[in-house]
Amino acid sequence: MKILGIGNAIVDVLCKVSDEFLKKNSLTKSTMKLIDEVEFKKLLKSLKIEETISGGSVANSIVGLSQLGNDVGFIGKVSEDDLGQKYENGLTKEKVKYLYEKKEESIPTGSCLILITPDSERTMCTYLGVAGKINDKDIKEEDVRNSELIFLEGYLWDEGDPKRAFEKAISCSKKVAMSLSDLFCVDRHKTHFLDLVKNKLDIVFANEQEIISLSNAKSFDEVISFSKQARKNIIITRGEKGAISINQDEIFEVKAKENLNIKDLTGAGDLFAAGYLHGLINNAPAKDCLIKGTELSSKIIQKIGARI
């Protein structure tokens, strides 16, 4: 297996909303907020669902990699319920090896409301459900050892069981990539994420906001200095400014594609990572990896949802 993804197994629920809806419900545009089951049901009552799909950040990347013809797998915790079965079906339909044995849990399968405003920005309200309860027993060493690279999700990291799952996966992996996922995650877990970046990861995906927060940088030059000193392959997406990879003293940059008919930014970072990792595991030069990432992210933002 080329890549094994480990992340939140979340059923995405896509809905179009107005800016007024976000204000009324005290939601900050373009961020992810963790909510409980009560708030999830309350919000859902006032929404019209456009689409439901097997989601989660790393799962989106893994599906993208599968669609590019790579042999990939995914571990994410669901319950033996209707949404859990739909989740598994959604991945196996995309030829992803789903390497989690689901069972009946006291907590339901996780869901994420993806609220798309007219400017194509997406605001996420995530009820993690059982997804956030992943533990080391859910990770089989054999599955990790059988993959060339594991791809972890910052959204999933938390103290306790998820941390132990991360540690087990990292301890028996050949190479480790991780996405910082969201500014909220970086700010919440900054000390731990810094330790991961400096000591345990080989490849890091971040957007400009996330890496600035992680490194406490006051300018992008300071971000570059931090990335060089980390001596890891750090890949940063910068929206309209394109993307850059910094691997010790090797720096490559590509421009963003122009004149796109942008409909929804959901999955832009996830599919960028899929394109980049596709290049990496197929031995493409670093700049070509950035180009492939940019190509996939450009495609995904011109449609609704995170599936090409």
SVG drawing of the C-alpha trace seen along z (x, -y; Angstrom):
<svg xmlns="http://www.w3.org/2000/svg" viewBox="-36 -41 56 48">
<polyline fill="none" stroke="black" stroke-width="0.4" points="0.0,0.0 1.3,-3.4 -0.3,-5.6 -2.4,-4.9 -4.5,-7.9 -5.6,-8.1 -8.2,-10.8 -11.6,-11.7 -14.3,-9.6 -17.0,-12.3 -20.1,-12.3 -20.1,-15.7 -23.4,-17.5 -23.2,-20.3 -25.6,-23.3 -25.7,-26.7 -26.3,-29.6 -26.2,-33.4 -23.7,-35.5 -26.7,-36.5 -27.1,-32.8 -23.5,-32.7 -24.0,-35.9 -27.3,-34.8 -25.7,-31.5 -22.5,-33.2 -20.3,-31.4 -17.0,-32.8 -16.6,-32.5 -14.0,-30.1 -13.3,-28.3 -14.2,-25.0 -16.1,-24.8 -16.6,-21.7 -20.3,-21.3 -22.3,-18.8 -25.1,-16.6 -27.8,-19.0 -26.3,-22.0 -25.8,-19.9 -29.5,-18.9 -30.6,-22.5 -28.6,-23.9 -29.6,-21.1 -33.3,-21.9 -33.0,-25.3 -30.8,-24.1 -31.5,-22.6 -29.1,-19.8 -27.4,-20.0 -25.4,-16.7 -24.1,-14.2 -20.8,-12.4 -18.1,-10.4 -15.7,-13.1 -13.0,-14.1 -9.9,-16.0 -7.5,-13.1 -10.2,-10.9 -10.8,-13.4 -7.1,-13.4 -7.0,-9.6 -10.0,-9.4 -8.2,-11.9 -5.1,-9.7 -7.2,-6.6 -8.8,-8.5 -5.3,-9.1 -4.7,-5.3 -2.8,-4.9 -3.1,-1.9 -4.4,-3.6 -6.1,-2.8 -7.8,-4.7 -8.4,-4.2 -11.2,-6.3 -13.6,-5.4 -17.4,-5.1 -20.2,-3.4 -22.3,-0.4 -25.1,-2.7 -26.7,-4.0 -24.2,-6.8 -21.3,-4.5 -22.4,-2.1 -22.8,-4.9 -19.4,-6.1 -17.8,-2.7 -19.7,-2.3 -18.6,-5.7 -14.9,-4.9 -15.0,-1.3 -16.9,-2.7 -13.8,-4.9 -11.5,-1.8 -10.1,-2.9 -9.2,0.0 -11.2,-0.8 -9.1,0.7 -11.4,0.2 -13.7,2.8 -16.7,1.0 -18.8,2.1 -21.8,0.7 -20.8,-2.3 -22.6,-4.3 -21.8,-7.4 -23.0,-7.8 -20.9,-8.3 -19.5,-11.9 -21.0,-14.5 -19.8,-17.9 -22.1,-20.7 -20.3,-22.4 -21.9,-25.9 -21.2,-27.5 -21.7,-31.2 -22.2,-33.1 -18.5,-34.0 -17.7,-30.3 -16.1,-30.3 -16.9,-27.3 -17.6,-27.4 -17.7,-24.0 -19.5,-22.8 -18.3,-19.4 -20.0,-17.0 -17.1,-14.5 -19.2,-11.6 -17.2,-8.5 -14.6,-9.7 -12.7,-11.6 -12.6,-8.5 -10.0,-6.7 -7.4,-4.9 -4.2,-2.8 -6.2,0.5 -7.9,-0.9 -4.5,-1.0 -3.0,2.3 0.8,2.2 0.7,4.5 -1.4,1.9 1.0,-0.9 4.1,1.2 2.6,2.2 2.3,-1.4 5.1,-3.5 3.8,-6.6 1.1,-7.5 -0.8,-10.7 -2.2,-12.1 -4.8,-14.8 -4.3,-17.6 -8.1,-17.7 -7.8,-14.2 -5.0,-15.0 -6.1,-15.4 -4.8,-14.4 -5.6,-10.8 -6.7,-8.1 -6.1,-10.0 -2.6,-11.0 -1.8,-7.3 -3.2,-6.3 -0.9,-8.9 2.1,-7.7 1.5,-4.0 1.1,-4.9 4.2,-7.1 6.3,-4.5 5.9,-1.8 5.8,-4.0 8.4,-4.4 7.5,-8.0 5.0,-10.4 3.1,-13.3 0.6,-15.5 -1.8,-18.3 -2.1,-21.0 -5.8,-21.1 -7.0,-24.4 -6.0,-27.6 -8.2,-26.5 -6.2,-23.2 -2.9,-25.0 -3.8,-27.5 -5.3,-24.8 -2.4,-22.4 0.6,-24.6 3.1,-23.1 2.3,-19.6 2.2,-20.4 5.6,-22.1 7.0,-19.0 5.5,-16.9 6.9,-19.2 10.3,-19.4 10.8,-15.8 8.3,-13.3 7.1,-14.3 8.8,-14.1 6.2,-16.2 4.0,-19.0 1.0,-20.6 -0.2,-24.0 -1.9,-27.1 -0.3,-30.5 -2.4,-31.3 -1.6,-28.0 2.2,-28.1 2.4,-31.8 0.5,-30.9 2.6,-27.8 5.9,-29.6 4.8,-32.9 6.1,-34.6 5.6,-38.3 6.3,-38.0 6.5,-35.3 10.3,-35.6 10.2,-34.4 8.1,-31.5 10.7,-30.5 13.5,-30.8 11.4,-28.6 10.8,-26.0 14.4,-25.8 15.5,-25.3 12.9,-22.6 14.7,-20.6 11.5,-18.9 9.6,-19.1 7.1,-21.9 4.5,-22.6 2.5,-25.8 -0.6,-26.9 -1.1,-30.6 -4.4,-31.1 -4.1,-33.5 -0.3,-33.7 0.1,-30.0 2.1,-27.4 5.6,-26.9 7.6,-23.9 10.6,-24.4 12.9,-21.4 16.0,-22.6 17.7,-24.9 15.5,-23.8 12.7,-26.2 10.2,-25.8 7.2,-27.9 4.3,-27.8 1.6,-30.4 -2.1,-29.8 -4.2,-29.2 -6.1,-32.2 -9.6,-32.9 -11.3,-30.0 -15.0,-29.7 -14.9,-29.2 -18.0,-27.6 -16.8,-26.2 -13.5,-26.1 -14.3,-22.9 -11.5,-20.3 -9.1,-22.7 -6.3,-21.9 -7.2,-18.2 -7.0,-17.8 -3.8,-19.9 -2.3,-17.4 -3.5,-14.5 -1.9,-16.0 1.4,-16.7 1.6,-13.2 0.7,-11.6 3.8,-13.3 5.9,-12.4 5.2,-8.7 5.6,-8.4 9.1,-10.1 8.2,-13.3 10.5,-16.4 9.4,-18.7 8.2,-21.5 6.0,-18.9 4.5,-17.8 3.5,-21.4 2.1,-21.8 0.0,-18.6 -1.3,-19.8 -2.3,-23.2 -4.0,-21.4 -6.2,-19.3 -7.1,-22.1 -8.0,-24.3 -10.3,-21.6 -12.1,-21.0 -12.9,-24.6 -14.8,-24.9 -17.5,-22.4 -19.5,-21.8 -18.0,-19.3 -14.6,-17.7 -14.8,-14.9 -13.4,-15.4"/>
</svg>
